[in-house]
Each structure stands twice: as structure tokens, then as C-alpha cells.
Amino acid sequence: MIAYPDIDPVAFSLGPVKVHWYGLMYVLGFVAGWWLGRRRAAAPGSTWKPVDVDDLIFFAAVGVIFGGRLGWILVYGFDSLLADPLAIIRVWQGGMSFHGALAGVMIAIALFARRRGRRIADVFDFMAPLPAVGLFAGRIGNFINGELWGKPTDLPWGVQVRGEVLHPSQLYEAALEGLVLFAILWWFTAKPRPRLAPAGLFLALYGVFRIAVEFIRVPDADFGYLAFGWLTMGQLLSLPVLIAGLAMLGWAYTRRQPSGNYL
């Protein structure tokens, strides 16, 4: 058993401005994605230029913030919004939806691709390995905030929280959706793959990892289990992500269109 360190969610203060760890985790994710994207763009044979990545990450960041927050408010926090309309801007307090962020990023990337004359599928593929570090950092932010705990456990790495020993499901997700997902996709995208294969693999792996962890994660209090005594909202939202990823992989390896990200 590990005692929860009860970390102060405020990293530091600048006068009246409080800088939260959760917000810093998002900054870390964007910076890491930018750095990794520029490295990949500079690789021999890439049709990308490092400067292209600057604009891409800006578009993606806007999509993540607006999509992630709006998705969380609409699905999980609508009651909070009714009670306090300003809750929609308090991103630093937590409350970001991956599925909303995914939708926001897809729209932002589509706009970027149109402006740059690139195929949307190629931009999706280029982006595929970049969000994983941000997902890792975001889950660490959840752990610091003391939210999204798992079910009670007697395993030795269980974390004692408010008199209970719980699965640190945030750390499980950080490991799977962050580290493992990044390692697989960074390796997979190190050489040319058929168009939409990297994006499909990202969606499929995320769907599998998220659905698996949801079995030991406490469901959202507003929803509970939706059906069968185990189906959660996270699993329901991740199922289409998994199906879409598998369909894209099937399409990619059936058509085998060459990627536009390589000469």
C-alpha cells in the first residue's frame, strides 16, 4: 500500500495568479508534441518542414482546449455549468474530455490541412504519435488533482485515499495511453506506412487501453454504470473510437495508398 502524497494542485503563485499542475501538464504535452513533431519533420525523406509543425501544434492546441473542455461540460459537467457558467473556462481545475479533445483536434487539423493544401489523412498520420506524451502528462495531472480514482484493491501498489486503498487508475492510463501508446506509434511511424494506418493504430490502441482501464476505474458519479453492472460512459465513448481505428487500419492495408508524408 502506498499513501497518497496529497500534492498541492497549485504549483506556484505569481501574485494573485495561481499556476496549477494540471495546466502545466498540458503545456508540457504541447511542448513535447512540438519538439517530437519537429524532429520527425527534419528526418530524411519527410515532406514536412520543421516550421510547418509550429502552426500544426498551434491548431491542435486550440482544438484540444476548446474541444476537450466543451466535451467534458456537455457530457460530464453540464450541471456544474448551469450552477456556475464561468466553470467552462476554469480548465486549470480539471475537467477535460479526451473524446471532446479528439473531435476538436480533428476539426482543427482539417482546417490546417485545407490551408496548407495537404491531405487530411496525411496530417492525421503525422500527428498520430504526438499526443501520447500529452495524454501521459494529463493523467499525471489527474493524479495530482486526486481525481478519477479506481476501485478498492488489496494489491501492493494500491494508493490509500480517504481511508480506502484504491487502484491508481490515473497512473495506469498514464502508462498505457501515454508511454506504451507513444512507444508503439513512434516505432510504427519511423518508416512509411500506408495512408491512415498510423491514425488508425492510434485510435485502435487508445480504444483498447481506455476500455480496459475503465473496468477498474470508478464510473462518473453522475452516470454510474450504464448497463450490465460494468459498462461506463468512458467505455461507451471509446467503443466508436476503437471501431473507427480498426476500420481505418483495414482500409489502409486493403488500399495500401502511399503516405504523402514521405518523398
PyMOL commands that set and color helices and strands:
alter all, ss='L'
color gray80, all
select helices_A, chain A and resi 21-41+50-75+78-83+85-89+91-93+98-116+120-127+131-145+169-188+197-214+233-255
alter helices_A, ss='H'
color red, helices_A
select strands_A, chain A and resi 2-3+10-14+17-20+159-161+164-166
alter strands_A, ss='S'
color yellow, strands_A
deselect
rebuild
show_as cartoon
